[in-house]
Amino acid sequence: MSLGSQVYARMLAGTVLGVALASTAACTSERLVRGECSTYNGADVCTWGRMSGGTLVAFGATVPIKSIEAAPSEMPMVWPPKADLALNMPGAVDSAVGFKNMNIFWEPHGHPPGPYLTPHFDIHFNNISAAEVAKVDCADSTKPSVLPAGYELPDVAIPQLGTLVGLCVPGMGMHSLPGAELRSASLFEKTMIAGYYHRAPIFLEPMIARATLLARRSFTLPIPGVAGEPAGVMLPATFEAQYDSTAQAYQFTFKMPVKS
């Protein structure tokens, strides 16, 4: 049994994600819906969703710590970048909230601007199809008219590549980041990015330093208030990176708003 299958089995048993949640009013049973798994740096990374009846309550990915530890210290520079891992989300996630796939990019030396020049992972959860992601060429430099509060879309000069308007990267999109973080003199540890193309939001991205993940501690990130989501796309309420010491894996979990 592969590590990914073992983690899935634990999830189904309720020891990683919990399949029975007690509330003040009643007990609500949850079930796991599987997405795709693929080997990444020697360990299986898997996507999934959690359903309560016919309602999606959370979605995300299981990322074993082995895949973080085994990330190569050097990689050839490729432009446009190519995702190191691409997985579809379960169909139930796509149909319920519009998030279709996940891409992971490993940055062994980080990238400009300054706070992000540290080894880290870019983990894109896209609300457009893989074919549409591949068509993002940054030829359209039009920025969205409204950004989340406190966020900016910087124009960043990259040696030998020129200026990336709105920090637009082919095969990804424009990257809006917290303004205070952009101007920080310190290296970042973790942040949530809102991504755009053709003025529309197309991804959420937990961007996390390798050192932060190797600390093996759970943490949360706020979800920015993104305006103008396409029809059929629903923003999650929270993001949690939950570390399970027994499974030796993170659960990157987007939780959906609780309906009253």
C-alpha positions as CSV (number, residue, x, y, z in Angstrom):
1,M,0.0,0.0,0.0
2,S,1.4,3.4,-1.0
3,L,1.8,6.3,1.5
4,G,-1.0,8.1,-0.3
5,S,-3.3,5.1,0.0
6,Q,-2.4,4.8,3.7
7,V,-3.2,8.4,4.3
8,Y,-6.5,8.0,2.4
9,A,-7.3,5.0,4.5
10,R,-6.7,7.0,7.7
11,M,-8.8,9.8,6.4
12,L,-11.7,7.4,5.8
13,A,-11.2,6.0,9.3
14,G,-11.5,9.5,10.7
15,T,-8.0,9.8,12.3
16,V,-6.7,12.5,10.0
17,L,-9.6,14.6,9.0
18,G,-12.4,13.3,11.1
19,V,-15.6,11.8,9.7
20,A,-17.8,12.4,12.6
21,L,-18.1,15.9,13.9
22,A,-20.0,16.7,17.1
23,S,-22.0,19.9,17.1
24,T,-24.2,21.4,19.8
25,A,-27.3,20.4,18.0
26,A,-26.5,17.0,16.5
27,C,-23.8,14.7,15.1
28,T,-23.2,15.2,11.4
29,S,-21.5,12.4,9.5
30,E,-19.0,13.4,6.8
31,R,-17.6,11.4,3.9
32,L,-14.4,11.8,1.9
33,V,-14.4,12.1,-1.9
34,R,-11.2,11.3,-3.6
35,G,-9.4,13.3,-6.2
36,E,-6.1,12.4,-7.9
37,C,-2.9,11.1,-6.4
38,S,0.6,11.3,-7.9
39,T,4.1,10.7,-6.6
40,Y,6.0,13.9,-5.8
41,N,9.6,13.7,-4.5
42,G,9.1,10.1,-3.5
43,A,5.7,10.4,-1.8
44,D,2.0,10.4,-2.9
45,V,0.3,13.8,-2.9
46,C,-3.5,13.5,-3.1
47,T,-6.5,15.9,-3.6
48,W,-9.8,15.4,-1.9
49,G,-13.1,16.9,-0.7
50,R,-15.2,16.4,2.4
51,M,-19.0,16.2,2.0
52,S,-21.8,16.4,4.6
53,G,-24.8,15.0,2.9
54,G,-24.8,16.8,-0.4
55,T,-22.9,19.8,0.8
56,L,-19.1,20.3,0.3
57,V,-17.7,21.4,3.7
58,A,-13.9,21.4,2.8
59,F,-11.4,20.6,0.1
60,G,-7.7,20.4,-0.2
61,A,-4.7,18.1,-0.5
62,T,-2.6,15.7,1.5
63,V,1.1,16.5,1.3
64,P,3.5,14.0,3.1
65,I,6.5,15.7,4.8
66,K,8.7,13.3,2.8
67,S,7.8,15.3,-0.4
68,I,8.9,18.5,1.4
69,E,12.1,17.0,2.8
70,A,13.1,15.5,-0.6
71,A,12.7,18.7,-2.7
72,P,15.9,19.1,-4.7
73,S,18.3,21.9,-3.6
74,E,19.0,22.8,-7.3
75,M,16.8,22.8,-10.4
76,P,17.4,24.2,-13.9
77,M,15.8,27.6,-14.6
78,V,12.9,27.1,-17.0
79,W,10.8,29.9,-18.5
80,P,7.9,29.7,-18.7
81,P,7.8,27.7,-15.5
82,K,6.4,24.2,-15.6
83,A,4.4,22.8,-12.6
84,D,6.3,20.1,-10.8
85,L,2.9,18.5,-9.9
86,A,-0.6,18.9,-11.5
87,L,-3.6,17.2,-10.0
88,N,-7.3,17.5,-10.6
89,M,-9.7,18.2,-7.7
90,P,-12.6,15.7,-7.2
91,G,-15.5,16.4,-9.5
92,A,-17.7,17.0,-6.5
93,V,-15.4,19.9,-5.5
94,D,-15.5,21.4,-9.0
95,S,-19.3,21.2,-9.3
96,A,-19.8,22.6,-5.8
97,V,-17.4,25.5,-5.5
98,G,-15.6,25.7,-8.9
99,F,-12.0,24.8,-7.9
100,K,-10.8,22.5,-10.6
101,N,-7.2,21.6,-10.1
102,M,-4.0,22.1,-8.1
103,N,-0.5,22.8,-9.3
104,I,2.7,22.8,-7.2
105,F,5.8,24.7,-8.1
106,W,9.0,24.3,-6.1
107,E,11.3,27.4,-5.9
108,P,14.6,26.1,-4.5
109,H,16.1,29.7,-4.3
110,G,12.8,31.6,-4.1
111,H,12.1,34.5,-6.5
112,P,11.8,38.3,-6.5
113,P,10.6,40.5,-5.0
114,G,13.0,40.4,-2.0
115,P,10.8,38.9,0.8
116,Y,10.3,35.8,-1.3
117,L,14.0,35.0,-2.0
118,T,13.9,31.9,0.2
119,P,13.2,28.3,-0.8
120,H,9.4,27.8,-0.9
121,F,6.5,26.1,-2.5
122,D,3.8,27.8,-4.7
123,I,0.6,25.8,-4.4
124,H,-2.0,27.0,-6.8
125,F,-5.7,26.0,-6.5
126,N,-7.2,27.1,-9.8
127,N,-10.8,27.8,-10.7
128,I,-10.0,27.4,-14.4
129,S,-9.3,24.2,-16.3
130,A,-5.8,22.9,-16.9
131,A,-6.2,23.8,-20.6
132,E,-7.1,27.4,-19.6
133,V,-4.2,27.6,-17.2
134,A,-1.9,26.5,-20.1
135,K,-3.2,29.4,-22.2
136,V,-2.2,32.1,-19.6
137,D,0.6,33.8,-21.6
138,C,0.6,37.2,-19.8
139,A,-0.1,39.0,-23.1
140,D,-3.0,40.7,-21.4
141,S,-1.5,43.1,-18.9
142,T,-4.9,44.5,-17.8
143,K,-5.2,44.4,-14.0
144,P,-8.5,43.9,-12.1
145,S,-10.2,47.1,-11.0
146,V,-10.6,45.9,-7.4
147,L,-8.2,44.0,-5.2
148,P,-8.6,42.5,-1.7
149,A,-8.1,45.0,1.1
150,G,-4.4,45.6,1.7
151,Y,-3.3,43.7,-1.4
152,E,-1.3,45.0,-4.3
153,L,-0.4,43.8,-7.8
154,P,3.3,44.8,-8.2
155,D,5.2,45.2,-11.4
156,V,8.4,43.3,-10.8
157,A,11.7,43.6,-12.8
158,I,13.3,40.2,-13.2
159,P,16.9,40.0,-14.6
160,Q,17.0,38.7,-18.2
161,L,13.2,38.5,-18.3
162,G,12.1,42.1,-18.1
163,T,9.2,43.5,-16.0
164,L,6.4,41.2,-15.0
165,V,3.3,43.4,-15.0
166,G,1.2,42.5,-12.0
167,L,3.8,39.8,-11.3
168,C,2.3,37.8,-14.1
169,V,3.9,34.5,-14.8
170,P,2.9,32.4,-17.9
171,G,1.1,29.3,-16.9
172,M,0.1,30.9,-13.6
173,G,-1.3,34.4,-13.9
174,M,-0.9,37.7,-12.0
175,H,-0.1,37.5,-8.3
176,S,-1.6,39.9,-5.8
177,L,0.2,40.0,-2.4
178,P,-0.2,41.8,0.9
179,G,1.3,45.3,0.5
180,A,2.9,45.3,3.9
181,E,4.6,42.0,3.2
182,L,5.9,43.2,-0.2
183,R,7.8,46.1,1.6
184,S,9.1,44.0,4.5
185,A,12.8,43.7,5.0
186,S,12.3,40.2,6.4
187,L,12.0,36.9,4.5
188,F,8.4,35.6,4.4
189,E,7.3,32.4,6.1
190,K,3.8,31.8,4.7
191,T,1.2,33.9,2.9
192,M,-2.0,33.6,0.8
193,I,-2.0,35.0,-2.8
194,A,-5.0,35.9,-4.9
195,G,-4.3,35.3,-8.6
196,Y,-5.8,36.9,-11.7
197,Y,-5.9,36.9,-15.4
198,H,-8.0,38.8,-17.9
199,R,-9.0,40.9,-14.9
200,A,-10.7,37.9,-13.3
201,P,-9.7,35.9,-10.2
202,I,-8.4,32.5,-11.2
203,F,-6.5,31.0,-8.2
204,L,-5.8,31.0,-4.5
205,E,-2.3,30.2,-3.6
206,P,-0.9,29.2,-0.3
207,M,2.8,30.1,-0.7
208,I,4.8,28.5,2.0
209,A,8.5,28.5,2.9
210,R,10.1,25.1,3.1
211,A,11.5,25.9,6.5
212,T,8.0,26.7,7.7
213,L,6.7,23.3,6.6
214,L,9.8,21.5,8.0
215,A,8.8,22.8,11.4
216,R,6.0,20.3,11.4
217,R,3.5,22.7,13.0
218,S,-0.1,23.4,12.0
219,F,-1.0,27.0,11.0
220,T,-3.7,29.0,9.4
221,L,-3.8,31.7,6.7
222,P,-6.5,34.3,6.1
223,I,-8.5,34.1,2.9
224,P,-8.5,37.5,1.2
225,G,-11.8,39.0,0.2
226,V,-11.7,38.5,-3.5
227,A,-14.3,40.3,-5.6
228,G,-15.6,39.3,-9.0
229,E,-15.4,35.5,-8.7
230,P,-16.9,33.9,-11.8
231,A,-20.3,32.2,-11.7
232,G,-20.1,28.8,-9.9
233,V,-17.0,29.7,-7.9
234,M,-17.4,30.0,-4.1
235,L,-14.6,31.3,-1.9
236,P,-13.6,29.2,1.1
237,A,-13.8,30.8,4.6
238,T,-10.5,29.6,6.0
239,F,-7.3,27.8,5.2
240,E,-5.5,25.5,7.6
241,A,-2.3,23.5,7.2
242,Q,-2.9,20.7,9.6
243,Y,0.1,18.6,10.4
244,D,-0.5,15.0,11.5
245,S,2.6,13.6,13.3
246,T,1.4,9.9,13.0
247,A,0.7,10.1,9.2
248,Q,3.8,12.4,8.8
249,A,1.7,14.6,6.4
250,Y,0.1,17.9,6.1
251,Q,-3.6,18.4,5.2
252,F,-3.9,21.6,3.3
253,T,-7.5,22.3,4.0
254,F,-9.9,25.0,2.7
255,K,-13.0,25.1,4.8
256,M,-16.2,26.4,3.3
257,P,-18.5,28.9,5.1
258,V,-21.0,27.3,7.4
259,K,-24.5,27.8,6.2
260,S,-26.9,29.0,8.8
